[in-house]
C-alpha cells in the first residue's frame, strides 16, 4: 500500500546539506497515486547553480587526487546503504512517480548494478604501462574531467541517476544532478545515503529546477561534461547547446521499439514477453516495445496475449501514469487510432482505479490491432501502456517497418529459429537487441545506449563506455638516459 505523505518545502543539496534556494519560485510535485501535492521544490536559478559549482571547485583537487581505492570504498558503503534502505526508497519512488513497489524496487536493483560496477574501477582506472621500445615505456591513465552534470527524467528517479553518479564520482569527478522536477524525492534521499557512505562535501550536489537550470548546466563554463536522459527533442537541444560550447555531452532520447513475432515463437513466453515489455512501468520507459510486428499468422499468440492482459491488476502489476496531462495525451492516441480504424482488443480507458487511489491517473492495458505503420500510434513515442500490432506477410517487410522508424534504442524478435534470430539481430538498426526478450537492457558491465535519434553523442552511459565518457586518457611516453657513473657500481 502506498501511503500519502506531504513532505512540505524541499531544498537543494549543496555541500552535503540541505540548502535554501535563492529563488522565490517553487514547483509543485503531485503524486500520481493521489492526484494531490506531496511537496514543493525550488525552481532554482543561476545563483543556485553557481553555488553548487563553487562548492565542487573547492573539493575537486582533493577528491580527484584521492586514491581510487578510497573513492571506490564510498561506493561499497553506498551499496550497503541502498540495500538496507530499499523499502524506504521504493516508497518514495512509488509516491512521486506512480510505480508499483515491486517495479520501484526492481529499478533500484538495476541501478545498484552500476554502483557495484563502480567498485571495480580500481582495476579499470589503475592505468596501463608497457615497454614499447628499447629504453622507452608508455603509460596510459584515465583522468577525471572536473565538474560534470546529469539531467535525469521522471520515469526512473533512482535508476537513471545511478547510471551516472557512481561512475562519474568514482572516476574522480564532482557531480551536479538536476533531477526531474516531477520526481525529486528519491534523488534527495540518495544524497543523504551518499553522505552517510562517507562522500566528502561538494562531490555530489542537487540543484532542483526546470528550464533555467538545464540551460545553465549547458552554458556554465566550469561544467565540463553533461549527461542527459529524456525525450529526443530535448536531448538534441541539450547536446547541441552543450557541445557548441566545447563540452562533452551524451544525451539519450526516446524510442519506438519494435518486437517482431513469427509463428514459430513459443506461445506462452512470447505472450508474457510482449505484455511485460509494452506494459511494464506503465509503458513509461524508453525500452518499452510499443509495436509488435506480426509476421504471417500469429493469432494464437495474440489470443494468449489478450488472456494474459486480462489478468493484469492495476496497482499490483502496473502503476499509474505520471500526470493528468500525460494521461490525456495517451488517451488521445488511443482515440485517434480507433477513429482511423484500429481494432481495440483490450481497452484501458475508463478503468476502475484501485481502492484508495480513486483520484490518481490510471490507464489500463491497451492493445490495438490492425494498425497501419504510418499512423501516429505506430510512429510516435506514446510513453504509455499501449501496444500497437502491425500485420505483415514476410520478415523482409517486418524489417523494413522496424528500420524505417527514426529511433534506434531497441529491437526484439520472438522465434524458436536460430536463423531468424540471427537475421533480425544482424539487420536491426538498434543499439540493443533482444532474442525472446522484450526489454533487452544489458547487464553491467555491458553498456546501455541506443542508436540513431535515440542518442546524441558518442558512446554509452554505463559499463566501460560510461567510464570513458567521464574521463580523459593521459598518455605518458618516457625514456631515461643510462645511469650516471656514480650509480653504475650498484648494478
ChimeraX attribute file (.defattr): number of C-alpha atoms within 10 A of each C-alpha:
attribute: neighborCount
match mode: 1-to-1
recipient: residues
	/A:1	10
	/A:2	18
	/A:3	11
	/A:4	15
	/A:5	12
	/A:6	13
	/A:7	12
	/A:8	13
	/A:9	14
	/A:10	20
	/A:11	21
	/A:12	25
	/A:13	24
	/A:14	26
	/A:15	22
	/A:16	21
	/A:17	15
	/A:18	16
	/A:19	16
	/A:20	15
	/A:21	23
	/A:22	13
	/A:23	14
	/A:24	9
	/A:25	13
	/A:26	18
	/A:27	18
	/A:28	17
	/A:29	23
	/A:30	23
	/A:31	28
	/A:32	27
	/A:33	31
	/A:34	21
	/A:35	17
	/A:36	15
	/A:37	17
	/A:38	20
	/A:39	20
	/A:40	21
	/A:41	24
	/A:42	24
	/A:43	24
	/A:44	25
	/A:45	21
	/A:46	18
	/A:47	14
	/A:48	24
	/A:49	26
	/A:50	15
	/A:51	16
	/A:52	25
	/A:53	24
	/A:54	16
	/A:55	19
	/A:56	27
	/A:57	17
	/A:58	14
	/A:59	17
	/A:60	20
	/A:61	14
	/A:62	12
	/A:63	26
	/A:64	21
	/A:65	12
	/A:66	12
	/A:67	12
	/A:68	20
	/A:69	16
	/A:70	13
	/A:71	24
	/A:72	25
	/A:73	17
	/A:74	23
	/A:75	28
	/A:76	17
	/A:77	17
	/A:78	24
	/A:79	20
	/A:80	14
	/A:81	16
	/A:82	20
	/A:83	14
	/A:84	11
	/A:85	13
	/A:86	17
	/A:87	15
	/A:88	13
	/A:89	23
	/A:90	23
	/A:91	24
	/A:92	26
	/A:93	30
	/A:94	27
	/A:95	25
	/A:96	26
	/A:97	30
	/A:98	31
	/A:99	33
	/A:100	26
	/A:101	24
	/A:102	17
	/A:103	20
	/A:104	26
	/A:105	23
	/A:106	15
	/A:107	21
	/A:108	23
	/A:109	17
	/A:110	18
	/A:111	22
	/A:112	24
	/A:113	19
	/A:114	25
	/A:115	26
	/A:116	19
	/A:117	18
	/A:118	29
	/A:119	22
	/A:120	16
	/A:121	19
	/A:122	17
	/A:123	10
	/A:124	14
	/A:125	18
	/A:126	13
	/A:127	15
	/A:128	12
	/A:129	14
	/A:130	11
	/A:131	12
	/A:132	11
	/A:133	9
	/A:134	7
	/A:135	11
	/A:136	12
	/A:137	15
	/A:138	15
	/A:139	15
	/A:140	16
	/A:141	17
	/A:142	20
	/A:143	19
	/A:144	25
	/A:145	21
	/A:146	24
	/A:147	26
	/A:148	28
	/A:149	27
	/A:150	26
	/A:151	23
	/A:152	26
	/A:153	21
	/A:154	21
	/A:155	25
	/A:156	24
	/A:157	26
	/A:158	32
	/A:159	23
	/A:160	23
	/A:161	24
	/A:162	23
	/A:163	25
	/A:164	26
	/A:165	23
	/A:166	26
	/A:167	30
	/A:168	28
	/A:169	26
	/A:170	29
	/A:171	28
	/A:172	28
	/A:173	28
	/A:174	29
	/A:175	27
	/A:176	27
	/A:177	25
	/A:178	25
	/A:179	26
	/A:180	20
	/A:181	20
	/A:182	24
	/A:183	28
	/A:184	27
	/A:185	26
	/A:186	24
	/A:187	26
	/A:188	22
	/A:189	15
	/A:190	19
	/A:191	20
	/A:192	15
	/A:193	19
	/A:194	21
	/A:195	18
	/A:196	15
	/A:197	18
	/A:198	14
	/A:199	22
	/A:200	16
	/A:201	17
	/A:202	24
	/A:203	28
	/A:204	28
	/A:205	28
	/A:206	27
	/A:207	28
	/A:208	28
	/A:209	26
	/A:210	18
	/A:211	11
	/A:212	14
	/A:213	22
	/A:214	21
	/A:215	15
	/A:216	17
	/A:217	29
	/A:218	25
	/A:219	19
	/A:220	17
	/A:221	12
	/A:222	16
	/A:223	22
	/A:224	23
	/A:225	24
	/A:226	27
	/A:227	26
	/A:228	28
	/A:229	24
	/A:230	21
	/A:231	19
	/A:232	20
	/A:233	12
	/A:234	16
	/A:235	26
	/A:236	22
	/A:237	14
	/A:238	25
	/A:239	23
	/A:240	17
	/A:241	17
	/A:242	25
	/A:243	18
	/A:244	12
	/A:245	13
	/A:246	12
	/A:247	21
	/A:248	20
	/A:249	27
	/A:250	28
	/A:251	28
	/A:252	30
	/A:253	26
	/A:254	26
	/A:255	32
	/A:256	26
	/A:257	31
	/A:258	33
	/A:259	31
	/A:260	28
	/A:261	27
	/A:262	25
	/A:263	17
	/A:264	13
	/A:265	18
	/A:266	15
	/A:267	18
	/A:268	13
	/A:269	16
	/A:270	23
	/A:271	23
	/A:272	17
	/A:273	19
	/A:274	31
	/A:275	25
	/A:276	22
	/A:277	25
	/A:278	32
	/A:279	29
	/A:280	23
	/A:281	27
	/A:282	29
	/A:283	26
	/A:284	22
	/A:285	22
	/A:286	24
	/A:287	25
	/A:288	34
	/A:289	32
	/A:290	31
	/A:291	28
	/A:292	26
	/A:293	26
	/A:294	25
	/A:295	19
	/A:296	14
	/A:297	15
	/A:298	17
	/A:299	11
	/A:300	12
	/A:301	24
	/A:302	20
	/A:303	14
	/A:304	16
	/A:305	22
	/A:306	17
	/A:307	13
	/A:308	16
	/A:309	22
	/A:310	11
	/A:311	9
	/A:312	15
	/A:313	14
	/A:314	19
	/A:315	20
	/A:316	14
	/A:317	18
	/A:318	26
	/A:319	30
	/A:320	30
	/A:321	29
	/A:322	27
	/A:323	20
	/A:324	15
	/A:325	10
	/A:326	15
	/A:327	18
	/A:328	13
	/A:329	15
	/A:330	21
	/A:331	19
	/A:332	14
	/A:333	19
	/A:334	24
	/A:335	13
	/A:336	14
	/A:337	23
	/A:338	15
	/A:339	10
	/A:340	13
	/A:341	13
	/A:342	22
	/A:343	17
	/A:344	17
	/A:345	16
	/A:346	18
	/A:347	16
	/A:348	18
	/A:349	16
	/A:350	10
	/A:351	12
	/A:352	13
	/A:353	19
	/A:354	15
	/A:355	7
	/A:356	12
	/A:357	17
	/A:358	13
	/A:359	14
	/A:360	23
	/A:361	23
	/A:362	28
	/A:363	26
	/A:364	27
	/A:365	27
	/A:366	22
	/A:367	27
	/A:368	24
	/A:369	20
	/A:370	16
	/A:371	25
	/A:372	18
	/A:373	19
	/A:374	11
	/A:375	14
	/A:376	16
	/A:377	25
	/A:378	26
	/A:379	21
	/A:380	17
	/A:381	21
	/A:382	24
	/A:383	26
	/A:384	29
	/A:385	27
	/A:386	30
	/A:387	28
	/A:388	28
	/A:389	25
	/A:390	22
	/A:391	21
	/A:392	16
	/A:393	13
	/A:394	12
	/A:395	19
	/A:396	12
	/A:397	14
	/A:398	24
	/A:399	18
	/A:400	12
	/A:401	19
	/A:402	28
	/A:403	18
	/A:404	13
	/A:405	20
	/A:406	16
	/A:407	26
	/A:408	28
	/A:409	31
	/A:410	29
	/A:411	30
	/A:412	28
	/A:413	27
	/A:414	28
	/A:415	20
	/A:416	15
	/A:417	11
	/A:418	10
	/A:419	9
	/A:420	16
	/A:421	19
	/A:422	12
	/A:423	13
	/A:424	24
	/A:425	17
	/A:426	11
	/A:427	12
	/A:428	20
	/A:429	23
	/A:430	23
	/A:431	20
	/A:432	22
	/A:433	27
	/A:434	19
	/A:435	21
	/A:436	22
	/A:437	20
	/A:438	28
	/A:439	25
	/A:440	21
	/A:441	18
	/A:442	15
	/A:443	13
	/A:444	18
	/A:445	16
	/A:446	14
	/A:447	21
	/A:448	22
	/A:449	26
	/A:450	27
	/A:451	23
	/A:452	16
	/A:453	20
	/A:454	28
	/A:455	28
	/A:456	22
	/A:457	18
	/A:458	14
	/A:459	19
	/A:460	23
	/A:461	26
	/A:462	27
	/A:463	21
	/A:464	19
	/A:465	17
	/A:466	22
	/A:467	25
	/A:468	21
	/A:469	24
	/A:470	28
	/A:471	21
	/A:472	13
	/A:473	13
	/A:474	11
	/A:475	14
	/A:476	11
	/A:477	13
	/A:478	11
	/A:479	11
	/A:480	8
	/A:481	6
	/A:482	9
	/A:483	9
	/A:484	7
	/A:485	7
	/A:486	7
	/A:487	9
	/A:488	9
	/A:489	6
	/A:490	5
	/A:491	5
